[in-house]
Amino acid sequence: MSCHGNPAAADRAPDPSTLRQLPPERIYAALTSDVMKVQAQNLTDEEKRRVAEFMSGWPLGSAELGDAKNVLNHCRQIRCRG
């Protein structure tokens, strides 16, 4: 957290509140193959997964759970009355 939340690094490192708005999959991708790959090189894959979940506040795979297409009894078609 020496960068995230540090005003001196704000132009290249989002603050923790911004990270909490990202899905854990995006944070995990940053740790494994994106901008944070070098910083996370000494972490195991399991540790990267846990960091992603901790920073987002959601478990990996939860983004799909909130998608309306995965909710039982959701409306498949919107009909307007007028």
Secondary structure, DSSP 8 states (H G I E B T S, - for coil): --STT-GGGTTTS--HHHHTTS-HHHHHHHHHHSTTTTTTTTS-HHHHHHHHHHHHTS-TTHHHHTSGGGSTT--SS-----
